[in-house]
Amino acid sequence: MNIQGVVKMYSRDKWAWIFIPTIILFSVFLLNIIVSLLISSDEQMYTGGVSYIFFYMLVMGIVVVVQTFPYAIGMSIRRTDYFFGTVVMGVAVNILYGIMLVLLSAIENATNGWGGLLHFFHFPYLNDGTLLEQLIIYIILLINLFFNGLLISSTSRRFGAKGLVIAIISVLLISSVAALLVTYYGVWTNIFHWFAKYTAIQIAYWLILPTIIYMTLSYVLLKRATV
C-alpha cells in the first residue's frame, strides 16, 4: 500500500475526521446563538467555543497513531508511506476546516454576530487581516496542533509510556523554570509589548518552524517505533 492507500484508509473513517468534530462544533455554536438571542444586551458577547476544533485536532494527532499505526504496519505498509499519508490527510482536513472557519467568520461579521452580537468565529486581532491572511492563520494553527499531537503519540510509540512521561515532565520543568525567570526579572510586560508589535499573521508564520520540527521528529520516531 502506498501513500494514496494510506489516505484512502483514513478517508474511510469520516466520523472521526469530519462528522464528530463538525457536529459538536455546530452544537456548541447553536447553543451560543440561542443564549445570545435570549440575553437582551447591547454588549458584544465573546465565547471561546470555536477553540474546540483546535483542541480536537491536537487530540486527533495523538489518537491517529494509536488507532492506525499497528494496523498499517501489520498490512505491510512502509513506515515512510504511513507517515506521509498521515501528513497528506492531516493537512487536507485542516485546510478544509480553515476554509470553513474563515467563511463562518466572514458571515458572522457581516450579520453583526448573527443578529445577537455574538462573537463565536470572528474575533478582534485574530480576524483583522484579509480573508487570505485569516485562512493562513487558521490553517497554520490547526496543522501545528495536529502535528504537535502526532509528535506526542509518536514519542509514546517509540519510547513507551515511561518515555512519554519523562518527555512531558522535562518540557514542564523547562517551561516552569523559564516562567520563574521571566517573573523574577519582571519582563512579562516587555514580552507582551513585544508581541503586540506584530500582527496575528506574522505570529502565525513563526509557528511554521516548530511545525516542521514536530513533523521531522515524528517521522524519525515512527521510523524506529515498534508495533
N, C-alpha and C positions, 0 to 999 in steps of 0.2 A: 504494500500500500504506500502511495506517495503522499506528497503534501496535500494534493487535491482530495485524496481519500480521507485524510485526517480531518479536513474541513467538512467533508460530507458526513463524517462520523459525528462531529459536533452539531451540524445543522439538523440532525435528527432530533436532538433534544431542544426543541423550540420553547418548551415550557421554562426551562432553566435560563435560557439566553434571552428570551423575548417576553413570553406571556406573563410569567410570575412577576418580574420587576415592573412591567408596564401596568399590570392590574393593580398592584399595591400602590404604585406612584399615583395613579389616577384616582384610586380610592381615597388616599390621603388628600389629594387635591380637591376632590368633590366635597369632602368634609370641611376643608378650609373655606371653600366658596360659600357653603351653607352658613357657616359661622359668621363670615364677613358680611353676608347679606342680612343676617338676623341682628347683628350689632349696629345700632343706629349711632354712627360716629363719623365725624369729618376727618378723623385722623387716619393716616396710612397704616395698614395692617401688614406687618412683616412676619413671615414664618420661615422656618428652616426645613420645611417638608421636602423640598427638592433635593436636599443633601442625601436623602435616602438612596437615590440612584447611584451616587458616587460611592457610598459605603458598600452598596451591593456589588459594584464592580471590584472593590477590594476583596470582598468575600468570594466572589466568583473566581478571581485569580487564585485564591487559596484552594477552593473546592475542586477546580477543574483537574488539577494534578492528582488529587486523591481519588477522584472518580474514574479518570480515564487512563492514567499512565500505566498501571498494571495491565489493564485490558489491551492497550495499544501495543505494549511490548510483547504480551502474550500472543498477539496476532502478527508477530514478526514485523512490526513497523519499526523502521530505523529511528533511533532517538533524534537524529537531526531532522527527519521528516516530521516527527511528532512535534518537536519544538517549533519549527517554522509554520506548521499547520496551525498550531495554537496561536502563534503571532498573527497570522492572517485572520483567523476567526476573531481574536480579541480586538484587533484594530478595526476590522469591518463593522463589528457590532457597535463599538464605541463611536465610530463615525456616524452611524445611524442615530444613536442616542444624542450625539452632539447636534445633529440637524434638527431632531425633534425638539430639543430644549431651546434652540435658537428661535424656531418658528413659534413655539408657545410663548417665549419671552416677548417676541415682537407683537403677538396678538394681545397679550396681557397689557403691554404698554399702550397699544392703540385703543384698547377698550377701557382705559383708566382703571386697571385692576379688576377686570371682569364686571365692572359696574359696582363693585363693593370696596374699592380702594385696596384690593388685596395684592400683595407682592409675594407671589409664590415662585414664579420663574424669573422675574425681572427685578434686578437689584442695582442701586447706585454703585458706581465704580466698576463692578464686575461687567455691567452691560452698557458702559458709557461709550464704547468704541463702535465701529461699524459692524454690520451683521457678520462680515467675514472674520473680523477680529474676534467677535464673540464666539463664532463657530470654532475658531482655532483654540481659544481658551478652553472651551468645553472639551474638545477632543483631547487636548494635551492633559488636562486634569483627569479625565476618565481613563485614558491609556496609562498614565503614570500610576494611578491607583491599582489598575488591573495587574500591571507587571510588578508592582510592589507586592501584591498578594501572591503572584506567581513565584517571586523570589522567596517569600516566606515558606510556601509549600515545597519548593524545590530544596530549600535548606533542610526541612524536615525529612524529605525523601532521601537526601544524601547522607545526613548525619544522624537521623532518628530524632525522637522526641527530646532526648537529653541535649543533643547538639542544638536543636531549635531553642530550647530553654536558655542555654548558655549564650546563644547569639542575642536573644531578646534582652536578657539581663545585662549583657555588655552594652547594648545600644542604650538601654535605660540609664545605666550608670554614667556613660559618656554624656548623655543628654542632661542628666541631673547635675553633673559637675559643671558643664557649660552654663546651665541656668544659674547655678550658685555663683559662678564667677561674674556673670553679667550683672546679677543682683548686687553682689558685693561691691563692684566698681561703679554701680549706678548708671549703666549705659543703656537701659531699656528705652528711655526716651529718645536717645540718639538713634537707636536701631529703628524705632517706629518712624521717626522723621526721615531717615534714610530710605525706608521702603515707600514712604508717602511721595517721594520724588518721582516714582516710576508708575506707569500705568499698569493695568491688570494684564494686558497683552505682553508687556515687557517682562513682568514677573513670570508669566506662564512660559515664556521662552526659556527661562532659567531652568525649568523643570525637564527640559529635553535631555540634558546631560545625565541627571540621575536616572531618568527613564531608560536611557541606553545602558547605563551601568546595571540597572535591575535586569534588563534583558540579557546582557552578556553573562552576568553571574548565574542567572537561571539556566542558561544554555550549558555552561561549564558544569554546574551541579547535576543537571539531568543526564549529561553525558556519562557521569560517573556513578549515578544513583543505582541502587539495587531495586529490584521489583518487589 
